[in-house]
Amino acid sequence: MKITFLTPDNSLKTLPRLRALHQVISKKYETEIIAVTSGKKEKDFYQEYFPNYQKIIYDPGKIFTDLQKNINGDLIYVLRAATYSLGLAVSIKQSKKIPLLLDLDQVESYNRFPYTDSLGEGILFSLFSFNNPDSYIYTKLVEKRIKYTDWITSSSKYLQGRFGGSLIPKFCDQEIFNPDKYKRLEIRNALGWNDEKIILSCGEIIPEKAWEKIIQSIQANSLPKVKICLVGPENNYSKKLSQKYPQIIFYNYQPQENIAKMMSAADLYLLPQLNSLKNSGKMSATLYEAMASKLAIIAFPVADNEEVISGCGEIVPNGDYHLLGQKIKELIEDDDRRERLGALAQEKCKKNYSSEIFSKKILEVIEKRIKSGADGRT
């Protein structure tokens, strides 16, 4: 029995979720990963993680033939309701007569310009990208095809409530992110962190996360020995930040094992993702990795964040950078409380968000769909 994962890109945007699902499913089933891309040059993050992986460039004249030829699974597991994944997979499902599962970890149309829930406004502002199959207009149409899937798995309660299916929260390999595996002081010395307090944040480095406001809030609270370590793909914004602010330490994309080492050596984890339309229902995989790494966490109340770190982290009202600075100061200056929250976060992650907990649920979903075939949602 083989499972085909179909993803709409080969970037960090989908890698964490794909990696977690693949980790569980590949223990029981043969797998293959197919990424459909627009052809733009981008680093291929998948090859180092998946042995049976291929990238297909989207060509409207031959994409269906390419997928027909290369999809060899008995079930297609699609990541995201995007044009390059679900938009293509529904036709393949109908042609090959195989079940189609869809995994959702964000609302796709909210993540296409102009990031709106208004159909009229979305169409009006995206008219100039009408020839782009990954634009708002086409993404909105693809979301209408969700009803043709055989089942849905969702990474947050918001997405489950909106689209149905099974709740499969994000989770991580807790063995890799076990800080006891790593020598904290050696890692800190190797990274040049010395006696500074390190606030770590991983993921896309974008203006939406308002890093300048965060730095100003730290400066306002007189924390001279605090450094913010940002880990993510380099872009113009990350270059600007690292050049302008000595408090910023920037690292380009790092493999998962390196992230785990950094987390074991950091002092605090910051998740500055704002509660916005674009982030509706969107959970960060790094939140669970930080919990497993025994880090105290500060985050805004996006999706299920408040529930996930309740009792083991700090939630700051959306966009309240003044309070954010105060919370950072409190935790940086209180080693005992920071370590206590970190220990509680690790324990909660083991209890509620391990791959072992969700593997049974994921495999049950897959087995049920394979048995029922591709005759519609059952």
C-alpha positions as CSV (number, residue, x, y, z in Angstrom):
1,M,0.0,0.0,0.0
2,K,1.4,3.4,-1.0
3,I,0.4,6.9,0.0
4,T,1.1,9.9,-2.3
5,F,1.7,13.2,-0.6
6,L,0.9,16.1,-3.0
7,T,2.1,19.5,-1.9
8,P,1.7,23.0,-3.6
9,D,5.3,24.0,-3.2
10,N,8.7,22.8,-2.0
11,S,9.4,25.5,0.6
12,L,9.4,25.9,4.3
13,K,5.8,26.9,4.2
14,T,4.6,23.3,3.9
15,L,7.7,21.3,5.1
16,P,7.0,21.2,8.8
17,R,3.5,19.8,8.4
18,L,4.5,17.3,5.7
19,R,7.5,16.2,7.7
20,A,5.3,15.4,10.8
21,L,2.6,13.6,8.8
22,H,5.2,11.6,6.8
23,Q,7.1,10.6,10.0
24,V,4.0,8.9,11.3
25,I,2.6,7.4,8.0
26,S,5.9,6.2,6.6
27,K,6.3,3.8,9.5
28,K,3.4,1.7,8.2
29,Y,3.0,2.6,4.5
30,E,5.3,3.1,1.5
31,T,5.2,6.8,0.6
32,E,6.1,9.2,-2.2
33,I,6.1,13.0,-2.2
34,I,5.3,15.2,-5.2
35,A,5.7,18.9,-5.1
36,V,4.1,21.0,-7.8
37,T,5.8,24.4,-8.2
38,S,5.4,27.4,-10.4
39,G,8.9,27.1,-11.7
40,K,10.3,30.0,-9.8
41,K,13.8,29.4,-8.4
42,E,13.6,28.5,-4.8
43,K,15.7,26.3,-2.5
44,D,14.5,22.7,-2.5
45,F,14.0,22.0,1.2
46,Y,12.5,18.5,0.8
47,Q,15.3,16.4,-0.7
48,E,17.2,16.1,2.6
49,Y,14.2,14.7,4.4
50,F,12.3,12.5,1.9
51,P,14.0,9.7,-0.1
52,N,11.1,9.3,-2.6
53,Y,10.5,12.9,-3.6
54,Q,10.1,14.6,-7.0
55,K,9.3,18.1,-8.1
56,I,7.0,18.8,-11.1
57,I,6.9,22.3,-12.7
58,Y,3.4,23.5,-13.3
59,D,2.7,23.5,-17.1
60,P,-1.1,23.9,-17.8
61,G,-0.7,22.0,-21.0
62,K,0.8,18.9,-19.5
63,I,0.4,19.0,-15.7
64,F,-2.5,16.6,-15.6
65,T,-0.5,14.0,-17.7
66,D,2.6,14.5,-15.6
67,L,0.6,13.8,-12.4
68,Q,-1.2,10.9,-13.9
69,K,2.1,9.3,-14.8
70,N,3.9,10.1,-11.5
71,I,1.2,9.5,-8.9
72,N,1.5,5.8,-8.0
73,G,-0.2,5.8,-4.6
74,D,-3.4,4.0,-3.5
75,L,-4.5,7.2,-1.7
76,I,-3.6,10.9,-2.3
77,Y,-2.9,13.0,0.8
78,V,-3.0,16.6,-0.3
79,L,-1.5,19.4,1.7
80,R,-3.6,22.6,1.6
81,A,-6.5,23.7,-0.5
82,A,-4.3,25.3,-3.0
83,T,-4.4,25.4,-6.8
84,Y,-1.2,23.4,-7.2
85,S,-2.4,20.7,-4.8
86,L,-6.1,20.2,-4.2
87,G,-7.0,22.0,-7.5
88,L,-5.2,19.3,-9.4
89,A,-5.8,16.3,-7.0
90,V,-9.6,16.3,-7.4
91,S,-9.2,15.5,-11.2
92,I,-6.6,12.8,-10.4
93,K,-8.9,11.2,-7.8
94,Q,-11.7,11.0,-10.3
95,S,-9.5,9.6,-13.0
96,K,-7.6,7.0,-10.9
97,K,-10.6,6.2,-8.7
98,I,-8.6,6.5,-5.5
99,P,-9.4,8.2,-2.2
100,L,-8.4,11.8,-1.5
101,L,-7.5,13.1,1.9
102,L,-6.9,16.8,2.5
103,D,-4.8,18.4,5.3
104,L,-5.6,22.0,6.2
105,D,-3.3,24.2,8.3
106,Q,-4.5,27.6,7.1
107,V,-7.3,29.2,5.0
108,E,-5.7,29.4,1.6
109,S,-7.7,32.3,0.2
110,Y,-6.8,34.5,3.2
111,N,-3.2,33.9,2.3
112,R,-3.5,35.3,-1.2
113,F,-3.5,39.1,-1.9
114,P,-5.6,41.0,-0.9
115,Y,-6.0,38.7,2.2
116,T,-9.8,39.3,2.5
117,D,-12.9,37.3,3.3
118,S,-14.9,39.4,0.9
119,L,-15.3,37.7,-2.5
120,G,-16.0,41.0,-4.3
121,E,-13.0,42.8,-2.9
122,G,-10.8,39.8,-3.5
123,I,-11.7,39.5,-7.1
124,L,-11.4,43.3,-7.7
125,F,-7.9,43.6,-6.2
126,S,-6.6,40.4,-7.8
127,L,-7.7,41.1,-11.3
128,F,-4.2,42.1,-12.3
129,S,-3.0,38.6,-11.4
130,F,-5.8,36.8,-13.2
131,N,-3.3,34.8,-15.3
132,N,-1.7,33.5,-12.1
133,P,-3.3,30.1,-11.2
134,D,-2.2,30.6,-7.6
135,S,-4.0,33.9,-7.2
136,Y,-6.9,34.7,-4.9
137,I,-9.5,34.2,-7.5
138,Y,-8.4,30.7,-8.4
139,T,-7.7,29.8,-4.8
140,K,-11.2,30.8,-3.8
141,L,-12.6,28.5,-6.5
142,V,-10.3,25.6,-5.4
143,E,-11.8,26.0,-1.8
144,K,-15.1,25.1,-3.4
145,R,-13.7,21.7,-4.3
146,I,-13.0,20.7,-0.7
147,K,-16.4,19.0,-0.7
148,Y,-15.0,16.5,-3.3
149,T,-12.4,15.1,-0.8
150,D,-13.1,11.9,1.1
151,W,-11.9,13.4,4.4
152,I,-10.2,16.3,6.0
153,T,-7.6,16.6,8.7
154,S,-7.1,20.0,10.3
155,S,-4.3,21.4,12.5
156,S,-6.5,23.7,14.6
157,K,-10.0,23.8,16.1
158,Y,-10.8,26.9,14.0
159,L,-10.1,25.0,10.8
160,Q,-11.9,21.9,12.0
161,G,-15.0,23.9,12.9
162,R,-15.0,25.6,9.6
163,F,-14.3,22.7,7.3
164,G,-15.1,19.6,9.3
165,G,-13.1,16.3,9.5
166,S,-10.6,15.2,12.1
167,L,-8.5,17.5,14.4
168,I,-4.8,16.5,14.1
169,P,-2.8,19.2,15.9
170,K,0.7,19.9,14.8
171,F,3.2,17.8,16.7
172,C,7.0,17.2,16.6
173,D,9.6,14.5,17.0
174,Q,10.2,14.8,20.8
175,E,13.3,12.7,20.6
176,I,15.0,15.2,18.3
177,F,13.8,18.2,20.4
178,N,14.8,16.6,23.8
179,P,17.2,19.2,25.2
180,D,18.9,16.6,27.4
181,K,20.5,15.2,24.2
182,Y,22.6,18.4,23.7
183,K,25.4,20.1,25.6
184,R,23.9,23.5,26.2
185,L,27.1,25.4,27.1
186,E,29.1,23.9,24.3
187,I,26.4,25.0,21.8
188,R,26.2,28.5,23.3
189,N,30.0,28.9,23.1
190,A,30.1,27.6,19.5
191,L,27.4,30.1,18.5
192,G,29.1,33.0,20.4
193,W,26.1,33.5,22.7
194,N,28.4,33.6,25.8
195,D,26.6,35.1,28.8
196,E,23.8,36.8,26.8
197,K,20.1,36.0,27.2
198,I,18.9,34.6,23.9
199,I,15.3,35.0,22.7
200,L,14.8,32.6,19.8
201,S,12.3,32.8,17.0
202,C,12.1,30.5,13.9
203,G,10.2,30.8,10.7
204,E,9.5,33.4,8.0
205,I,11.1,36.8,8.8
206,I,8.5,39.2,7.5
207,P,7.4,42.8,8.4
208,E,4.1,41.5,9.6
209,K,5.8,40.2,12.7
210,A,6.9,43.8,13.6
211,W,10.4,43.0,14.7
212,E,11.3,46.7,15.0
213,K,8.5,47.2,17.5
214,I,9.6,44.2,19.5
215,I,13.2,45.5,19.6
216,Q,12.0,48.9,20.7
217,S,10.0,47.2,23.5
218,I,13.1,45.4,24.7
219,Q,15.1,48.6,24.6
220,A,12.4,50.4,26.6
221,N,12.8,47.9,29.3
222,S,16.6,48.3,29.6
223,L,17.7,44.7,28.7
224,P,21.2,45.4,27.3
225,K,22.4,41.7,27.3
226,V,19.4,40.4,25.4
227,K,19.8,39.1,21.9
228,I,17.1,38.1,19.5
229,C,18.1,35.1,17.4
230,L,16.1,34.9,14.2
231,V,16.3,31.7,12.1
232,G,14.7,31.6,8.7
233,P,15.2,32.0,4.9
234,E,17.2,35.2,4.2
235,N,15.4,38.1,2.5
236,N,15.7,41.8,2.2
237,Y,13.8,42.4,5.5
238,S,16.1,40.1,7.5
239,K,19.2,41.8,6.0
240,K,17.8,45.2,7.0
241,L,17.1,44.1,10.6
242,S,20.5,42.5,11.2
243,Q,22.3,45.5,9.7
244,K,20.3,48.1,11.7
245,Y,20.0,46.4,15.1
246,P,22.9,44.9,17.0
247,Q,20.4,43.0,19.1
248,I,19.6,40.8,16.2
249,I,21.5,37.6,15.4
250,F,20.4,36.2,12.1
251,Y,20.8,32.6,10.8
252,N,19.7,31.5,7.4
253,Y,17.6,28.3,7.1
254,Q,18.8,25.5,9.3
255,P,18.1,21.8,9.2
256,Q,15.8,20.4,11.9
257,E,18.6,19.0,14.0
258,N,20.3,22.4,14.2
259,I,17.1,24.1,15.2
260,A,16.8,21.6,18.0
261,K,20.3,22.4,19.2
262,M,19.6,26.1,19.1
263,M,16.4,25.6,21.1
264,S,18.3,23.6,23.7
265,A,20.7,26.5,24.2
266,A,18.2,29.4,24.1
267,D,16.6,31.1,27.1
268,L,13.1,32.1,25.8
269,Y,11.0,31.4,22.7
270,L,9.0,34.2,21.0
271,L,6.2,33.6,18.6
272,P,5.2,37.1,17.2
273,Q,2.6,35.9,14.8
274,L,-0.3,38.3,15.0
275,N,-4.0,37.3,15.2
276,S,-5.1,38.5,11.8
277,L,-7.3,37.3,8.9
278,K,-4.2,35.8,7.2
279,N,-3.4,33.8,10.3
280,S,-6.9,32.5,11.0
281,G,-6.6,29.0,12.3
282,K,-2.8,28.9,11.6
283,M,-0.7,27.1,14.2
284,S,3.1,27.3,14.1
285,A,5.0,24.0,14.2
286,T,7.8,25.7,16.1
287,L,5.5,26.3,19.0
288,Y,5.4,22.5,19.7
289,E,9.1,22.2,19.1
290,A,9.8,24.9,21.6
291,M,7.6,23.2,24.2
292,A,9.4,19.9,23.6
293,S,12.7,21.8,24.0
294,K,11.7,22.9,27.5
295,L,11.5,26.6,26.6
296,A,9.3,29.2,28.2
297,I,7.2,30.8,25.4
298,I,5.5,34.1,24.8
299,A,2.9,34.3,22.0
300,F,-0.1,36.3,20.7
301,P,-3.5,34.6,20.9
302,V,-3.5,33.2,17.3
303,A,-5.8,30.1,16.7
304,D,-5.2,27.6,19.5
305,N,-2.1,29.2,21.0
306,E,-3.8,30.2,24.2
307,E,-5.1,26.7,24.9
308,V,-1.9,25.0,23.9
309,I,0.4,27.0,26.2
310,S,-2.1,27.7,29.0
311,G,-0.3,27.2,32.3
312,C,3.1,26.9,30.7
313,G,3.6,30.1,28.7
314,E,2.6,33.7,28.4
315,I,-0.1,35.0,26.0
316,V,0.0,38.7,25.3
317,P,-3.1,40.5,23.8
318,N,-2.8,40.9,20.1
319,G,-0.4,43.7,19.1
320,D,0.3,44.9,22.7
321,Y,4.0,45.5,22.3
322,H,4.3,47.5,25.5
323,L,3.0,44.5,27.5
324,L,5.1,42.1,25.4
325,G,8.3,44.0,26.4
326,Q,7.2,43.8,30.1
327,K,6.6,40.0,29.8
328,I,10.0,39.5,28.1
329,K,11.7,41.5,30.9
330,E,9.9,39.5,33.6
331,L,10.9,36.2,32.2
332,I,14.5,37.1,31.3
333,E,15.1,38.4,34.8
334,D,13.4,35.5,36.6
335,D,15.4,32.4,35.8
336,D,13.4,30.2,38.2
337,R,10.1,31.1,36.7
338,R,11.4,30.8,33.1
339,E,12.8,27.3,33.8
340,R,9.6,26.3,35.6
341,L,7.4,27.3,32.7
342,G,9.8,25.5,30.3
343,A,9.5,22.2,32.3
344,L,5.7,22.5,32.3
345,A,5.7,23.1,28.6
346,Q,7.8,20.0,28.0
347,E,5.5,17.9,30.1
348,K,2.4,19.2,28.4
349,C,3.9,18.6,25.0
350,K,4.7,15.0,26.0
351,K,1.2,14.5,27.3
352,N,-0.8,16.1,24.6
353,Y,1.2,16.7,21.4
354,S,3.5,13.8,20.7
355,S,3.6,11.9,17.4
356,E,2.7,8.7,19.3
357,I,-0.6,10.2,20.4
358,F,-1.7,11.2,16.9
359,S,-0.2,8.4,14.9
360,K,-3.0,6.0,15.8
361,K,-5.7,8.6,14.8
362,I,-4.0,9.5,11.5
363,L,-3.6,5.8,10.6
364,E,-7.2,5.1,11.5
365,V,-8.3,7.9,9.1
366,I,-6.2,6.6,6.3
367,E,-7.3,3.0,6.7
368,K,-10.9,3.9,6.8
369,R,-10.6,5.9,3.6
370,I,-8.7,3.1,1.8
371,K,-11.4,0.6,2.8
372,S,-14.3,2.8,1.7
373,G,-12.6,3.7,-1.6
374,A,-13.1,6.9,-3.6
375,D,-16.9,6.9,-3.6
376,G,-17.3,10.3,-1.9
377,R,-17.1,11.4,1.7
378,T,-18.2,8.7,4.1
